[in-house]
Amino acid sequence: MKRFVFLFFLFAGIAFAGKVVTYTAVSDVSQEDANNMAMAGVAKQISSRVQAKQTLEKKESSTAGKSSFSENFRLQSNIESNVKIKGVSITPVKVNKGFKATATLDMDEFTADIQFQMKAIKQELVKLDSNIRNGIQKRQYATAVNAIDQAKAKIKIYEYLTEKLSAIYPINDSHLLQHDIPSLETKLQEQLSQIRIEGPSENFTIGKPEMPAWSITVYDAVGPVENFPVRAKQGFQTLLERRTQSNGSATFNLRNVNFEKGPYTIVVEPNFSDELLSATSLEKKFELSYQVNQTRCSIRIKCNELANICSALEKKLSDKSIFVDETSKGPMLDLKIVSTEEKALKVSENITRFSYKVDLSLKNKDIQFITSAKEAGKNATDGSIKAIGKMDFSPLQRQLKPFCE
């Protein structure tokens, strides 16, 4: 198959008449396409960022020695503008063949709308300036950082609007944007540079990819900092995001930490952009190291209970690095669970809970493990699952030591 691609440009007429811009376009595809192209033409005349591409594809195919041609018109029009085009009207025009549209833009209305947007940005910057100052004064750093980011984005939009307006309208001092954002940003960075994060000094030893809960505290020159955003990372992966409490502390309950291979280090840092971290020397992070105890005990269990009870037991055993693996050569243990109802607890007129004593044993010729716990539940199964969650399997772990790797 041979393929030939040719560029095909739509006919367009451009006219300027006083303070009105018009653009006419025709399309072989649809009225909507003609409308879009007319709008794109107007946008081009006011220097908006516009991309428009039209292609006409011709194909030649050969089958059994015979050639055939086909044409397929594909219109791709991607119009994007950071200037809201207000004051434009689209007029469909009837033609004998194809589709036609004329776009007309009132320049007075268009420039007035740009100036309205610029005025709105000035007002928004006044509010953001106040938010930044309050955030710095009250040590609500996340609020101040967010307000500065918003303000910088507004300033860029204002500069863009000014550039577009200046191409078609005389600019004077009233259009100048006066603000104090750079000095406020410097002041904020100075305060943030005094931030420090403190945490536990002991090394943790874990037997599975989970860590016990631990806390950090964020301080500045005054003391503990409330509502400060922090994140725990391992390598390039963020494990958890937190905000500090009124005492400046944040607690991390981390799951899925590195276990099979390192690094065995958790980093806690302010949850800000890399640019801000670098500018304020906040890359000085708190690091917590841990050790891995990869002793693994594999067992097999004859569990004739309900599946959710067997699952609850397997999950609890994994807390002690005891894993149920029916394909392993680990010892086979017989499970027995007996739930005895002790008393009924009336929660409300329509709800009753029952208290159960749950006895559990895992045995074979070498291992004899028995434990029990009491728990309330809506039925025996519910009570048994809750009781298993309270049981201590450390004695079983010690008995299994000869079988562990």
N, C-alpha and C positions, 0 to 999 in steps of 0.2 A: 504494500500500500504506500502511495506517495501522499504527502500532505503539504499544502501550500497555505501560508498564513499571510494575509494582507491587512494593513491598517486602513480603516475606513473612518473618515472624520465626518461628523454630522455637519450639515449646512447651518451656519449661524450668522445672524445679523446683529451688529452692535450699533447703538445710536445713543448720543448724548444730547439732551435738550434742556438747557438751563440746569436746574437742580434735580433732574430726573434721569435715571439710567435705565435703559431698556436692553433686553437681549432676547432674540428669537431663535428657537431651535426646532428642528424637525427630527422625527425618528420613524424608522420602519417597524419598530417593535410594539410600542404602546403609548397611550396618552401620558401615562405616569412617567415613562422614560423621557418624553419630550418635556414634561413639567420639570423633572429633575435637572435636565440639561440646561433649561432656561434659567433655573435658580443658580446652577453652577456658573453660568456665564455672568450673571450679575455679581456673584461672589468674587469672581476673578477681577472684575472692574474695580472693586473696592479693596483689592489686595488681600483678601482672606486666603488662608491656606487651603487650597483646593487641589484635589487630584481627581482627574477624570480620564478614563481610558475606554475607547470603543474599539472593538476588533471585529473583522469579518473573516470567518474561516471558510475556506474552500477545500474540499476533499476530493481526491480522485482515487477510486478503488478499482481493482482489476479482478474479475471473476470469470474463469473459463475463457480467458483470452479477450473478454469484453470489458471496456472501461465505462465507468459512470461517474458523473459529477454530482456533488450536492453542496449546498450552501447553508451555513448556519450562522446567523448573526447573534453574537453574544455581546451584550452591553454591560460593561462593568463601570459603575459610577460610584466612587467613594468620595463624598463631599464632607469635609470636616472643617469647621471654623471655630476659632476661639472667640469670634465676635458674633454676638447674637444678631442675626439679620432681621431687623424689625422695620416695617414700612414697605415690605415687598408684596406685590400681588401677582398671581399667576392667572393668565387668561388663555384658556384653550382656544385654538383657532381651527375651524373646519377646513379641511383640504380634500382634494379628490383622492389622493393616495397618501397613505401614511398618517402621521400625527404631527401636530404643530402646536407650540405654546409660546407665549410672550410673557416675560417677567419684567415688571416695572418696579423700580425702587425710588421712593421719595427720599432724597438725600437729606433734607431737613429733618425728617422724622428719624432717619437712620442715625445721624450725628447726635440728635437730641437723646436718643436711646443710649448711645455710647456714653455720653456725659452723665446720664442718669445712673448707669452702672458704675461709673467712676465715683460719683458722689456717694453711692451706697457703700462702696469699698472703703471710702474715707470714714464713714460712720462706723463700719464694722471694725476698722483698725483702732478707733477710739475705745471701743468695748474690749478688744483684745489687749490693748495696752493696759487697761485697768486690770484685766484678769492676770496678766503677767506680773504686774506690780504687787497685787494681792497675793499671788502664789509665792513670790519671792519673800515678801514680808511675813507671811504665815507659814513658810517652810513647806508649802504644798507644791513640791517640785514637779510632780507629774502634771498638775494643772498648768503650771508656768511653761513647761516644755511643750505641752500640747498647744497652748495658746501661741507660742512663738512659731511653731510649725505652721499653724493656720495663718498667722500674720505674714510669714514669708511667702506663702502660697498666694495670698491676696495681693501682695506687693508685685509679684511677677505678673499676675493678671492685669494689674493696674498699668504696669509698664507696657504691656502688650497693647492694651486699649489706647494708651497715649500715643504709641507709635502709629497705630491704625488711624486714629483721629487726626494726627498731624499731617497725614498724607492728603487729607481732603478738607481740613478745617484749620484756621489759624489758632495756634496754641499761645496762651499767655500765662501769667503767674498764677492765676486761679486754678490752672490745671496741675500745678506742681504738687507732689505728694510729700507732705512733711510728717515725719514720724520719728520715734526714738527707739525703734526696735533693735538696731545694732548695739546701742549702749546697754539696753536691758538684757540682751543676750549675753553680753560680756559680764554683766553683774551676776546673772544666773550661773554662768560657767564658773565664776570665781567661788560662789557658794558651793556649787556641786563638787568642785575640786577638793573640798574638805570632807566629803563623804567617806566614811569607812564602814566596812562590813566585818563583824566579828561573829564567830561561831564556835562549835565544839572543838576541843583540841585533841580528844582521844581518837584513836583509829578504830574503825568498826571492822568486825570480821563477820562475813555473811556466808551462809551455806546455800543460798539460792539467789536469783536475780532481784532481790528486794532488800531494802534497808529499813531498819527501825526508824521511827520518827525522830527528827532532830531539828533544831531551830537556829536561826541567825538573828542578829540584831543590827539595825542600820543606825549610825550616828552621824551627826554633823558637828559643827563647832559648838552648838548650843547643847545638844544632847540627843536622845533617841528621836527618830524621825517617823512620823505616822504617815500611812498611805503612800509609802514609797514602793515603786514597782521593782521587783527583782525576779530573776529567772535562774533556774538551776540547769546547767548544761553539762554535757559529757561529749567531748570532741565538738563537732558542729551541730549536734542534736540538742534541742531544748527539751528537757524532761518535764519541767513544771514551771508555771508562772504564778507568782504570788504578790500580794500587797501587804505591807507591814501593818500591824495592829497599833493601837494607841501607845503601847510601850515600845514600839519600834521593832518588834519581833515578827518573824514569819516562820511557819513550820512547814517542813517538807516531808511528805510520805512518798518516797520514790519507789517506783516499780520499773521493771525492765532495764535495770542498770547493767553495765557490762559484767559478765560473769565468766564466760568461757575464755575471753581474752581481754586485755586491757585496752585503754588505760583505766586503772582503778582509781580515778580521781573525779570528783564532782566539783564544778566551778559555779559559784554564785556571783552574779554581777547585776548591776542596775539594768533594768529592762528598757534601755533607750537605744537609739540608733548608734551604729558603729562610729559614725562621724562625731556624734556628741560625746561618746565614751572617750574617743581619742582626744578631742579638744579639751576635755576636763580632767584628763589623766585618770578617768574612772576605770581604765583597763586594769587597774590594780584591784584584782578580784580576790574574794575569799575562796580558798581551795580546801577541800576535805578529801583525804585519802582513805581508802579502805582495803582490807585484805579479803581474799577469797578462800574459803574452806570448801574444796571441791570433793569432800568425802560424800559419796553417794551410796545410799542403801536401796537396792532393788529387791522387791518382794513380789510374790504372787498371792492373791487372796481368793478363797472360795466364798463369794458373797452371794447369798441367795435372797438378799433383801431387795426392796424396791430400788430402782436405778438411782433415784435422787439421794437415797441414803448412802449407797455405795459411792456416789460421786462426792458427797459431803465428806465422807471418810478419807477418800483419796486426797482431796484438797487439804484437809487438816494434817494428814501425814506429811505432805510435801513441805509444810512449815518446818519440819525436822529433817529435811533432806531424805525422807523415806518416800520412794516412788513406786507406785504399783505398775509393774511391767510384766505382762503375762508371757512375753517372749524371752524374758531373762532366765537365768539359772538361779535366781534368788529363791529363798525358802518359801514353801507354800504354807500359808496360814489359814486356818479355819476361822471364819468370823461368826460370832453369835451376838445378837442384840436382843435384849428383853426389856420392854417398856412396861412399867407398872403404873397404872393410874393411881394417884394418891388422893387428890381432892379437886373439886370443881371450884373455879373462881368466876363469879358472875361480874363481868365487866360492865354490862349494861343490861337493859331489859331484854334485848334481842341477841346479845353476844355473851357467850360463856367460854372461858378458857379453863384448861385442865392442867394440873401439875403432874408431871411424870418423873419417876425415878428410872433412869436408863442405865442398864448394866451392859458392858461391852467386853468381849474377850477375843483375843487373837492368839491362837495356839497351834503348835505342832509338837513333836517329840522333844525338840530342843528349846523352844520358846514358849513361855507361859506368861501372857500379859493380860491383866484384868484391871478394869477401871470402871468408874461410874460417875454420873452427874445428874443433877436435878434441873429441870427446866419446864416452863409452862408453854403450852401450845394449843392450837385449835383442835388438834387431833394427835394420835400417837406418833404418826409420821413426822408431823411438824415439830413435836416435842423432842423426838429423837435427833432430828437434824440440828436443832438448836443446842441440845446437850452435847453432841459430838464436837461442836464448835468450842465448848468450854473445857474439853478433856485435855489432860496433859499426857503426851506420848513420849516424854523424855525417857522414862524407864524402858519403853520398847526400843528406843534408839540405842540405849546402852546394851540391851540384849542382842541387838542386831549387829553390833560392832564387828564381830568376827566375819560377818558376811558382806561388809561394806568395802568399797574401793576408795 
